[in-house]
Every structure is written in structure tokens, then in C-alpha cells.
Amino acid sequence: MSPILATGRAGNLIRSLLIILALVLGMRTAYLLWFFHTPAWTSRPHEIRYCSTWYERVRQPEITSGEAVKTAGGQLKTVRRSPVFRPITAYRPTSTCPRYLFAKVGKDAYVTYLETED
């Protein structure tokens, strides 16, 4: 008999782990669709919210850390971590919102976000 269909302790454990896994995957997808408007772990949203401001993704290929520092005008500093386990960095975040945010997508690759003008 299959362990999933078994009535013993091992069958109950395997069945409960599979149910928990299905719930986690479902809730993760629902959360990402609600918060980021994207179901994928690796994709980056077209807009993000930070410091009470919306930032839109700049339509350009990924840039290196050197190009990010040049664009921002100074050293980058991590300002928050996203649910997709990649940090969002900015140039010297202070009490004012930074103009640019950078999302790390590789070892030395960033996606640029620009503060929207409301």
C-alpha cells in the first residue's frame, strides 16, 4: 500500500506534510499576486512602494553595481528586503526618499527603479 494512503503514523505524517506544502505554495502565490502583482519568485514587479512613494522600473537592461553607484551618485545601502529574498538598495537613504532604488537580481546585476512624479 502507498504510504500516502496508509492509515498508520507514517501515512498521516506524509499526508500532513503534503497538505502543508500545498497550502504554503498557494498562500505564497496569493501574497505575491496581491503585493507584487506577479506570481513568480524570480521576476521583479514593475512598480514598488518604499518610503510612502511609488517607484517604477526603468526600461533598461540590468546594470552592474558600478553603473548603479554612478547612477545614484554615491555608495548604495540596503534599505529593505523583499519577500523574494533579494535586497532593495538605495543611495544613502535619509529622512527624505531616495530618487533611485536598485533591486539585486544577480551577483553583480541590478534593476533600476525611479521615483514617480505624483
C-alpha positions in Angstrom: 0.0 0.0 0.0 1.2 3.5 -0.7 2.4 5.5 2.3 0.1 8.3 1.3 -2.9 6.0 1.6 -1.7 4.2 4.6 -3.6 4.6 7.9 -0.6 4.4 10.1 1.6 7.1 11.6 3.9 7.4 8.6 1.0 7.8 6.2 -0.5 10.6 8.4 2.8 12.4 8.6 3.4 12.3 4.8 -0.2 13.3 4.1 0.0 16.3 6.5 3.4 17.4 5.0 1.9 17.4 1.5 -1.1 19.4 2.7 1.1 21.9 4.4 3.3 22.2 1.3 0.2 22.8 -0.9 -1.1 25.5 1.5 2.3 27.3 1.6 2.6 27.3 -2.2 -0.9 28.5 -2.6 -0.6 31.3 0.0 2.8 32.4 -1.3 1.4 32.8 -4.8 -1.7 34.7 -3.5 0.6 37.0 -1.5 2.9 37.7 -4.4 -0.1 38.4 -6.7 -1.6 40.8 -4.1 1.6 42.6 -3.1 3.8 42.5 -6.2 1.3 41.7 -8.9 3.5 38.8 -10.0 3.3 35.1 -9.2 7.0 34.3 -9.8 9.8 34.3 -7.2 12.4 35.5 -9.7 10.5 38.2 -11.5 10.6 41.8 -10.5 7.5 43.9 -10.2 7.1 46.9 -12.5 6.4 49.2 -9.5 7.3 49.0 -5.8 6.4 51.1 -2.8 9.1 52.5 -0.4 9.1 55.5 1.9 5.5 56.2 1.1 6.4 56.7 -2.5 5.9 54.6 -5.6 8.9 53.7 -7.8 8.6 52.5 -11.4 11.0 50.1 -13.0 13.2 51.8 -15.6 13.0 50.3 -19.0 16.7 49.4 -19.5 18.7 46.2 -19.2 20.1 45.1 -15.9 23.1 47.2 -14.8 26.2 46.4 -12.8 26.9 47.7 -9.3 29.4 50.2 -10.7 26.7 51.6 -13.0 24.3 51.7 -10.1 26.7 53.7 -8.0 27.3 56.1 -10.9 23.5 56.5 -11.5 22.8 57.0 -7.8 25.7 59.4 -7.3 27.2 57.5 -4.4 27.5 54.3 -2.4 24.5 52.0 -2.2 23.0 50.9 1.1 20.4 48.2 1.7 17.1 49.7 2.8 14.8 46.7 2.9 14.5 43.1 1.9 11.7 41.8 -0.3 9.7 38.7 0.0 11.6 37.2 -2.9 14.8 37.2 -0.8 16.7 39.9 -2.8 17.6 43.2 -1.3 16.3 46.6 -2.4 19.2 49.1 -2.2 19.3 52.9 -2.4 21.8 55.7 -2.3 22.2 56.9 1.3 18.6 56.8 2.4 17.9 59.6 4.9 14.7 61.2 6.1 13.9 62.0 2.5 13.1 59.4 0.0 15.9 58.4 -2.5 15.3 59.2 -6.2 16.6 55.7 -7.3 16.2 52.2 -5.9 18.0 49.2 -7.1 16.8 45.6 -6.9 19.5 43.0 -6.9 18.8 40.3 -9.4 22.2 38.6 -9.7 25.7 38.5 -8.3 26.5 41.9 -9.9 23.3 42.8 -11.6 20.6 45.3 -10.5 17.3 46.5 -11.8 16.8 50.3 -11.5 13.6 51.9 -10.1 12.9 55.6 -10.5 10.7 57.6 -8.1 7.5 58.5 -9.8 6.3 62.1 -10.0 2.9 62.4 -8.4 
